[in-house]
Amino acid sequence: MSEPNADLLIELVRRASPSGHEAAAVAFLVDWMRAHGLVAYVDSAGNAIGIRGPERARFTLMLLGHIDTVPGQVPVAVRDGALYGRGSVDAKGSLAAFAEAAAQAALPDGWRVVVAGAVCEETDSRGAYHIRDSFEPDACIVGEPSGVDRVALGYKGHVWFRYTLAQAETHSSRPEPSVGALGAAFWHAVLSWSENANQGYERHFDQVVPHLNAINTRSDGLEAVVVMSISFRLPPRLAPDDVRAAIAPLAAPGARLEMDRGVGAYLGAKDNALVRGMVGAIRAQGRRPAFVLKSGTSDMNVVCTRWLCPLIAYGPGDSHLDHTPDEHLPLDDYAAAIVTLRHFIEHLEPAAELAPAQGTTLPAEQRGDL
């Protein structure tokens, strides 16, 4: 077994790639994959794609990471055995580990591995939508920081709304509520609805969580306007349209409520060969595997709407460091993730044993207490 090193990861983190500006990092990763035995290219959406294995292989393992980051510069440095830098945890650590493992592994007969570095995961996920429509894998691991001994089985959904209310300007001595007060009243009604909707659901993953992103008022002396940005983290039992139907009646007369974008939650099963394979790979490194459900969203929420294969998320790092000025990844964890992923790839079962996905974004008539 070759000794993994962090050169790929360090150089990838050094190439800043906030969403929409990933080209330099994509080009570097594609060049690296070509130099390490993968057929690699930049697709029409700007994603980095690398493929190893027979073109007409019966089975495909998708290793789907993302190469973009949120904005903000974190000085790149290696200190005390950890790599500091924007994207080290979220999620270039996972993506680089995917590429290293795919390049090093001895592929089982009948399998090919696709490494995908998707663009714009932190914004509109257009890279993942393109990948979703371009491949039909038999199994998929999404690259997100779960910790080297944990497998993520699901992600909450997410939906955004824009609330706008305009009314004629009045003197502050009048008893009528201002647009700002009406906006605040709508927000409090949303909080009350969320609290009621969460009755009986103790687990955080099963709760709807509202967030007031922004509230602003303006006036030209004749008309006053309030604009609010509101988002919700969603459990599997609620789809974005369910939330819109629930909160629309809470809006003040004349208000406009627009749903910007949304994705449903995904909850996968523990009992399939993909999960068993990853659990076995973690145990093979002398670690105790565990499962986790994530309160954020990922490209898993996008691809699950079309891919019926089993899905999990895995990658090194502490997700609590995502998007923070202290983002850093212990390099020992990065190396351990590569070894674990390589073991997983080398022990892939026939795709017939993987079984269809046991979790998905469920239609309304099938949603229940998961």
Backbone torsions as a table, in degrees:
resi	resn	phi	psi	omega
1	MET	NA	128.0	-180.0
2	SER	-71.2	150.7	-178.8
3	GLU	-80.2	115.4	180.0
4	PRO	-66.9	145.4	174.3
5	ASN	-130.8	172.6	-172.5
6	ALA	-101.4	11.0	-176.6
7	ASP	-58.7	-45.4	179.5
8	LEU	-58.4	-49.3	-177.7
9	LEU	-62.0	-46.6	-177.4
10	ILE	-61.0	-45.3	-179.3
11	GLU	-68.6	-33.0	177.4
12	LEU	-67.5	-41.5	178.9
13	VAL	-68.0	-33.0	178.8
14	ARG	-64.5	-23.6	179.3
15	ARG	-92.3	98.9	-177.8
16	ALA	-57.1	137.5	-176.9
17	SER	-147.4	57.7	173.2
18	PRO	-60.2	154.2	-175.4
19	SER	-50.5	129.9	-178.0
20	GLY	92.5	-7.8	-178.2
21	HIS	-134.9	50.6	-173.8
22	GLU	-98.4	-1.6	-167.6
23	ALA	-56.2	-43.6	-177.0
24	ALA	-65.6	-43.0	179.1
25	ALA	-67.0	-39.9	178.1
26	VAL	-61.3	-47.1	-179.3
27	ALA	-60.8	-42.5	179.3
28	PHE	-61.9	-46.2	-178.5
29	LEU	-65.0	-41.2	178.4
30	VAL	-61.1	-45.0	178.1
31	ASP	-60.4	-42.0	-179.6
32	TRP	-63.6	-45.3	-178.1
33	MET	-64.5	-39.9	177.0
34	ARG	-60.9	-40.8	-178.8
35	ALA	-70.9	-13.9	-177.2
36	HIS	-117.2	28.4	167.3
37	GLY	93.1	5.5	177.7
38	LEU	-99.4	148.5	169.2
39	VAL	-82.0	112.1	-169.1
40	ALA	-127.3	148.6	-178.7
41	TYR	-161.4	166.5	172.6
42	VAL	-99.8	121.7	-177.8
43	ASP	-81.4	179.7	-172.9
44	SER	-69.2	-14.3	175.8
45	ALA	-92.4	-5.6	-178.1
46	GLY	94.6	5.5	178.7
47	ASN	-75.0	151.5	170.6
48	ALA	-89.4	123.9	-179.5
49	ILE	-123.5	131.0	174.7
50	GLY	-132.4	135.5	-175.6
51	ILE	-128.4	132.5	175.3
52	ARG	-129.3	132.1	-178.9
53	GLY	119.6	170.8	-176.2
54	PRO	-60.5	139.3	-179.4
55	GLU	-59.2	-36.2	-178.2
56	ARG	-104.1	31.8	177.7
57	ALA	-59.0	145.0	-178.7
58	ARG	-66.8	-34.0	-171.4
59	PHE	-126.4	147.3	-179.3
60	THR	-128.0	127.8	169.5
61	LEU	-100.9	122.3	176.8
62	MET	-97.6	124.8	171.9
63	LEU	-108.6	97.9	-170.3
64	LEU	-102.7	103.3	174.7
65	GLY	-108.4	-179.6	172.2
66	HIS	-130.2	143.4	-172.7
67	ILE	-103.1	-10.4	179.1
68	ASP	-86.1	163.2	177.6
69	THR	-133.8	168.7	168.9
70	VAL	-73.3	163.3	177.9
71	PRO	-66.6	166.7	176.6
72	GLY	113.4	131.2	-178.2
73	GLN	-97.7	121.8	171.6
74	VAL	-111.6	115.0	-176.1
75	PRO	-50.9	130.7	-177.4
76	VAL	-81.1	123.3	-179.0
77	ALA	-160.9	150.4	172.0
78	VAL	-104.5	117.1	-179.5
79	ARG	-135.1	132.4	175.8
80	ASP	50.9	40.8	175.8
81	GLY	77.8	13.6	-179.2
82	ALA	-129.0	145.9	176.1
83	LEU	-96.3	119.7	175.5
84	TYR	-96.4	141.3	177.7
85	GLY	155.0	150.7	178.8
86	ARG	-63.7	125.7	-178.9
87	GLY	94.8	-7.5	-178.7
88	SER	-59.5	-39.2	177.6
89	VAL	-94.6	-48.2	-173.7
90	ASP	-115.1	91.6	-4.3
91	ALA	-143.5	40.6	179.3
92	LYS	-71.0	-25.3	175.2
93	GLY	-59.9	-46.1	178.4
94	SER	-65.9	-45.2	-177.5
95	LEU	-63.2	-45.3	178.9
96	ALA	-64.6	-38.5	176.6
97	ALA	-63.1	-38.2	175.6
98	PHE	-59.0	-48.7	-177.2
99	ALA	-64.0	-44.3	179.4
100	GLU	-61.7	-47.0	-177.5
101	ALA	-65.1	-41.1	179.8
102	ALA	-64.5	-36.1	179.8
103	ALA	-72.7	-32.6	-174.0
104	GLN	-88.9	-29.4	-168.5
105	ALA	-70.0	148.3	168.2
106	ALA	-86.2	111.9	-173.1
107	LEU	-74.5	134.2	174.2
108	PRO	-65.0	155.7	178.7
109	ASP	-57.3	137.6	174.7
110	GLY	86.8	-1.3	-176.6
111	TRP	-112.4	147.4	163.5
112	ARG	-127.4	155.7	179.4
113	VAL	-119.3	132.4	175.3
114	VAL	-112.2	123.5	172.9
115	VAL	-103.0	123.9	-178.0
116	ALA	-124.2	124.9	173.5
117	GLY	-104.3	95.9	-172.8
118	ALA	-78.9	145.6	175.9
119	VAL	-93.2	157.1	169.0
120	CYS	61.4	28.8	174.6
121	GLU	-63.6	-32.8	-177.0
122	GLU	-78.8	-5.8	-179.5
123	THR	-121.6	-92.9	-173.4
124	ASP	-106.9	3.0	177.8
125	SER	57.5	28.4	-177.7
126	ARG	-65.1	-27.8	175.7
127	GLY	-63.8	-44.3	-179.9
128	ALA	-67.4	-36.1	177.4
129	TYR	-61.3	-40.5	179.8
130	HIS	-66.7	-43.3	178.4
131	ILE	-63.4	-42.2	178.5
132	ARG	-55.5	-40.1	-176.4
133	ASP	-85.2	-6.6	-175.6
134	SER	-105.0	-18.0	-176.4
135	PHE	-131.2	158.4	173.8
136	GLU	-134.1	77.8	-174.7
137	PRO	-74.0	163.4	175.4
138	ASP	-94.6	-14.4	176.1
139	ALA	-161.2	150.5	-178.0
140	CYS	-143.3	133.0	168.7
141	ILE	-112.4	125.6	177.5
142	VAL	-93.6	132.7	-175.8
143	GLY	-86.6	99.5	176.1
144	GLU	-142.5	152.7	-177.6
145	PRO	-69.2	106.9	175.8
146	SER	-106.6	-17.5	-167.1
147	GLY	96.9	146.7	-171.0
148	VAL	-70.0	-15.1	-179.3
149	ASP	-112.8	15.2	-177.3
150	ARG	-128.4	146.6	177.3
151	VAL	-115.2	126.9	178.4
152	ALA	-90.1	124.7	-176.9
153	LEU	-98.8	-13.7	-176.9
154	GLY	-165.3	160.8	176.5
155	TYR	-133.4	143.5	175.3
156	LYS	-70.0	158.1	173.8
157	GLY	-81.9	175.3	-177.1
158	HIS	-151.0	138.3	176.8
159	VAL	-144.9	144.8	-177.2
160	TRP	-118.7	143.1	176.2
161	PHE	-131.3	149.6	172.2
162	ARG	-118.5	123.2	-177.7
163	TYR	-112.5	124.3	-178.5
164	THR	-129.6	131.6	177.3
165	LEU	-137.7	127.4	177.7
166	ALA	-123.1	142.7	175.3
167	GLN	-151.7	160.5	179.3
168	ALA	-60.7	140.1	179.8
169	GLU	-67.8	140.5	176.9
170	THR	-129.6	162.9	176.5
171	HIS	-71.5	144.3	-177.1
172	SER	-65.1	-12.8	177.6
173	SER	-79.2	-13.0	-179.1
174	ARG	-73.4	152.7	-178.0
175	PRO	-78.7	-15.0	-177.2
176	GLU	-64.5	140.6	179.5
177	PRO	-68.7	145.8	176.8
178	SER	-73.1	166.4	176.9
179	VAL	-63.2	-33.2	177.1
180	GLY	-63.5	-41.5	178.4
181	ALA	-66.3	-38.6	178.0
182	LEU	-67.3	-37.1	175.6
183	GLY	-63.7	-43.1	178.6
184	ALA	-63.6	-37.8	178.9
185	ALA	-64.1	-39.5	177.4
186	PHE	-63.0	-43.3	179.7
187	TRP	-61.2	-43.1	179.4
188	HIS	-66.1	-33.7	175.6
189	ALA	-66.5	-37.3	176.2
190	VAL	-63.1	-43.2	178.5
191	LEU	-61.7	-41.3	179.8
192	SER	-65.0	-42.6	177.6
193	TRP	-61.7	-43.1	-179.2
194	SER	-62.3	-42.7	179.7
195	GLU	-61.1	-43.2	178.9
196	ASN	-67.3	-38.8	-179.2
197	ALA	-66.2	-23.1	-178.1
198	ASN	-91.9	-0.7	179.8
199	GLN	-59.9	127.4	178.7
200	GLY	89.3	-2.4	179.4
201	TYR	-114.0	103.3	-174.7
202	GLU	-87.2	-32.2	-177.1
203	ARG	-74.6	132.9	-176.7
204	HIS	-58.1	-36.9	-179.1
205	PHE	-61.6	-25.9	-176.8
206	ASP	-92.3	2.9	-176.5
207	GLN	-105.2	146.1	171.3
208	VAL	-84.5	133.7	-175.5
209	VAL	-124.4	110.1	178.8
210	PRO	-84.8	153.2	179.2
211	HIS	-142.8	127.4	175.8
212	LEU	-89.4	104.5	-177.0
213	ASN	-77.1	-39.4	-178.2
214	ALA	-163.4	149.0	171.3
215	ILE	-141.7	125.9	-177.1
216	ASN	-137.6	142.3	174.4
217	THR	-120.1	153.9	175.9
218	ARG	-149.8	159.0	179.4
219	SER	-150.8	140.1	173.4
220	ASP	-104.1	13.4	-178.4
221	GLY	92.9	-18.3	178.8
222	LEU	-114.9	-35.9	-178.8
223	GLU	-132.1	137.6	176.1
224	ALA	-109.2	140.2	-175.9
225	VAL	-133.7	137.9	170.0
226	VAL	-117.6	135.1	177.5
227	VAL	-126.3	127.8	-178.5
228	MET	-125.2	143.1	171.1
229	SER	-112.5	121.3	-176.3
230	ILE	-128.5	139.3	176.1
231	SER	-133.0	162.8	-179.8
232	PHE	-136.5	136.6	165.7
233	ARG	-92.0	130.4	-167.4
234	LEU	-114.0	139.7	170.7
235	PRO	-80.8	169.1	-178.8
236	PRO	-59.4	-25.1	-176.2
237	ARG	-78.2	-7.8	-178.6
238	LEU	-124.8	125.8	173.8
239	ALA	-94.8	161.7	178.3
240	PRO	-52.8	-41.2	179.8
241	ASP	-65.9	-30.1	176.2
242	ASP	-62.5	-41.3	-179.8
243	VAL	-67.4	-43.1	178.6
244	ARG	-59.0	-43.4	179.7
245	ALA	-64.1	-32.1	-177.3
246	ALA	-78.0	-37.7	-173.4
247	ILE	-95.1	-16.8	-179.7
248	ALA	-57.6	-41.3	178.8
249	PRO	-67.2	-13.6	-179.5
250	LEU	-83.0	-12.6	-176.9
251	ALA	-72.4	150.5	177.5
252	ALA	-67.4	151.4	176.4
253	PRO	-55.0	133.6	179.9
254	GLY	88.1	-7.6	179.5
255	ALA	-75.4	153.6	176.5
256	ARG	-114.3	125.6	-179.9
257	LEU	-117.0	115.7	-177.4
258	GLU	-116.4	129.2	175.3
259	MET	-87.1	116.6	-175.7
260	ASP	-72.7	-62.8	179.0
261	ARG	-160.7	160.1	-179.3
262	GLY	-163.2	153.5	174.3
263	VAL	-135.2	144.3	177.4
264	GLY	-78.3	166.4	176.9
265	ALA	-75.1	162.1	173.3
266	TYR	-131.4	133.8	175.6
267	LEU	-134.0	114.3	-179.2
268	GLY	-95.4	173.0	-178.6
269	ALA	-99.7	158.5	176.5
270	LYS	-84.6	-23.6	-168.5
271	ASP	-96.9	71.8	169.0
272	ASN	-148.9	168.3	-173.1
273	ALA	-68.4	-27.9	177.4
274	LEU	-62.6	-48.0	179.0
275	VAL	-66.3	-44.8	179.6
276	ARG	-59.5	-40.0	179.5
277	GLY	-64.1	-41.6	179.7
278	MET	-71.1	-39.6	176.7
279	VAL	-60.6	-42.5	178.0
280	GLY	-64.2	-37.7	179.4
281	ALA	-67.0	-37.0	177.2
282	ILE	-66.9	-44.1	179.7
283	ARG	-64.3	-33.5	-179.5
284	ALA	-63.7	-20.2	177.9
285	GLN	-93.9	10.2	178.5
286	GLY	79.2	19.0	-179.4
287	ARG	-106.9	159.8	178.5
288	ARG	-99.7	111.1	-176.4
289	PRO	-73.6	152.9	177.4
290	ALA	-144.6	165.2	179.5
291	PHE	-112.2	151.6	-179.7
292	VAL	-143.4	147.0	171.1
293	LEU	-113.2	132.0	-172.1
294	LYS	-99.2	140.0	-177.8
295	SER	-86.4	-9.9	175.8
296	GLY	-91.3	-160.1	175.0
297	THR	-127.3	165.7	177.8
298	SER	-152.0	-178.0	176.6
299	ASP	-67.0	-11.3	171.7
300	MET	-57.2	-39.1	-179.5
301	ASN	-64.7	-24.4	179.8
302	VAL	-83.0	-52.8	-172.4
303	VAL	-72.5	-23.4	-178.1
304	CYS	-66.5	-18.2	-179.7
305	THR	-72.7	-14.3	179.4
306	ARG	-127.1	-40.8	-178.8
307	TRP	-77.3	127.6	178.9
308	LEU	-98.3	6.8	179.3
309	CYS	-78.1	163.4	174.2
310	PRO	-61.4	143.8	-179.0
311	LEU	-132.3	137.3	168.8
312	ILE	-140.6	170.5	171.5
313	ALA	-123.1	143.7	-178.7
314	TYR	-156.4	144.5	174.4
315	GLY	172.4	157.7	-179.7
316	PRO	-75.3	154.8	173.8
317	GLY	114.7	160.8	178.8
318	ASP	-98.9	113.4	-175.8
319	SER	-65.0	-16.6	175.5
320	HIS	-65.9	-16.2	177.9
321	LEU	-90.1	-5.1	177.7
322	ASP	-54.0	134.1	171.3
323	HIS	67.5	9.7	-176.6
324	THR	-98.7	161.0	176.1
325	PRO	-71.9	-8.9	-179.9
326	ASP	-106.1	21.5	-176.1
327	GLU	-60.1	123.8	179.2
328	HIS	-158.4	154.3	-176.0
329	LEU	-128.8	122.2	173.9
330	PRO	-62.1	128.4	-176.1
331	LEU	-69.5	-24.6	173.7
332	ASP	-64.7	-37.3	177.9
333	ASP	-67.8	-38.7	177.3
334	TYR	-60.9	-46.8	179.2
335	ALA	-63.0	-40.1	179.6
336	ALA	-64.5	-36.7	178.8
337	ALA	-65.3	-39.6	178.5
338	ILE	-61.8	-47.2	-179.4
339	VAL	-62.2	-41.9	179.6
340	THR	-63.6	-46.1	-179.7
341	LEU	-65.4	-38.6	177.9
342	ARG	-62.5	-44.2	178.0
343	HIS	-60.2	-43.8	179.4
344	PHE	-58.6	-48.2	-177.7
345	ILE	-62.2	-42.9	-175.6
346	GLU	-70.6	-13.9	179.9
347	HIS	-116.9	26.7	177.6
348	LEU	-60.0	137.0	175.8
349	GLU	-86.9	162.9	173.5
350	PRO	-56.7	142.8	-175.6
351	ALA	-58.8	-28.3	178.8
352	ALA	-60.8	-26.0	180.0
353	GLU	-83.2	-12.7	-177.1
354	LEU	-72.2	-31.5	179.0
355	ALA	69.7	155.5	178.0
356	PRO	-61.8	160.0	178.3
357	ALA	-59.0	140.4	177.9
358	GLN	-100.2	9.7	177.9
359	GLY	-144.1	154.5	-179.3
360	THR	-168.3	178.4	168.6
361	THR	-81.1	112.2	-167.8
362	LEU	-87.2	142.5	172.1
363	PRO	-66.8	159.6	-171.8
364	ALA	-54.8	-40.3	-174.7
365	GLU	-72.3	-13.1	-179.8
366	GLN	-105.9	-6.7	-177.5
367	ARG	-74.7	143.1	177.5
368	GLY	-158.7	-161.7	179.1
369	ASP	-80.1	97.9	179.4
370	LEU	-87.3	NA	NA
